């Protein structure tokens, strides 16, 4: 079994959902129960593979690629079928394996109109392959293919099973993400040709850039292309406008998958590809990333205060929460990127749960208009208490996962990486902290309006408003357990990610420049990074010696 996992584990895990798709294509459309069972069985088999991989994973070597596979894929362009798993990708892969079967269970008895469970479940399984493959891919062409695989299933999920404005929302989602992907692909090609790399494998590209070098201007433009491609996927301000529309119109499980996993493809691209390959360009772009991140935090919070639709409010909260993730990434530090990965996982669990609850509320009340809601604690007390717990987690209450997704990201801005303007990032820290106050405002306002008080007259005697069902309990319980478990013991994530993050960052971003001698600085080759930001320690020292001599 160990040899099987080492040689075939990642491949089987990635493509097993497509086997399920092939089986379902052979089953007649009318046999809906069989389709449900086939999709659920497939997703559970993927989860079992994930557990087997987890048992073989070496937690003492999280910075190394494990279960690695590397074979020539497209010889003419030197693209490899290169897959691997380390501490940065493992939490996100496991999150994907958790979300998909729980979404299938949630949908069991209430597929959105126009029904058709066969097509709906096939799209979910295709999404699973794309998401897992993106987190495991170690070749840029392969990464791009998996990155794009998720585009069409989500487009059709919104366009066919979405709300009244589904066509507008789906087209907007498709065009935005396609535009970003095009820029990302151009950046990948430019990186390959200008670096002189032998292949598109990530390790080869990093080595080629390090040894051969890329001009400063080219590096900045290549990073800018990646910045736009990944930033639209996050989405960062001002590229966020597709997200509220997509979330509002998407069916419930579409919103859950989008919030829990798909948004993380963009942030993962930053920490896996952009920063490790082009650390010098990252230093120049980092203050702008940080600026857009804090604008997103404040803008997202203010946008929430203006909403009257529950799903749209939760969507705008995602803009704010992903701002905290990007703030951590922009610091270019071990601490900041660890905080960002924690933020990805925490946001996936908490916001995924909030969209689950929003879907269940709409199913019962047939509206998500906050002004028409109220008394959830009276009519469905268990759902009301779960909603309250998720709201507290989302606003960052200590003891729940959301706290570790926000507080470390804010704290990381106090000491950004070498070459970054310290004062600027400390201003970012203060502004982002104010964002948490606004988050408490809009989330508590939502909780008060939707859960407290007495039910509105139009719903007071409605017999269809019931408490949490069996399928809802099954699909929600793992989310709730992890929100609490990670909140109490955040080392569940940090222990896994720390080694991998440290291994991915350029040494020049992590050493203390003020403690290096000029000879050590020259040996590391870090001058180009130090000189991009504030004046380095040695420049200050030389200036003082010169002034004293005069």
Secondary structure, 3 states (H helix, E strand, C coil): CHHHHHHHHHHHHHHHHHHHHHHHHHCCCCCHHHHHHHHHHHHHHHHHHHHHHHHHCCCCCCCCCEEEEEEEEEHHHCEEEEEEECHHHHHHHHHHHHHHHHHHHHCCCCCCCCCCHHHHHHHHHHHHHHHHHHHHECEHHHHHHHHHHHHHHHHHHHHHHCCCCHHHHHHHHHHHHHHHHHHHHHHHHHHHHHHCCCCCEHHHHHHHHHHHCCCHHHHHHHHHHHHHHHHHHHCCCCCCHHHHHHHHHCCHHHHHHHHHHHCHHHHHHHHHHHHHHCHHHHHHHHHHHHHHHHHHHHHHHHHHHCCCEHHHHHHHHHHHHHHHHHHHHHCCCHHHHHHHHHHHHHHHHHHHHHHHHHHHHHHHHCCCEHHHCCCHHHHCHHHHHHHHHHHHHHCCCCCCHHHHHHHHHHHHHHHCCCCCCHHHHHHHHHHHHHHHHHHHHHHHHHHHHHHCCCCCCCCCCCCCCCCCCHHHHHHHHHHHHHHHHHHHCCHHHHHHHHHHHHHHCCHHHHCCHHHCCHHHHHHHCCHHHHCCCCCCHHHHHHHHHHHHHC
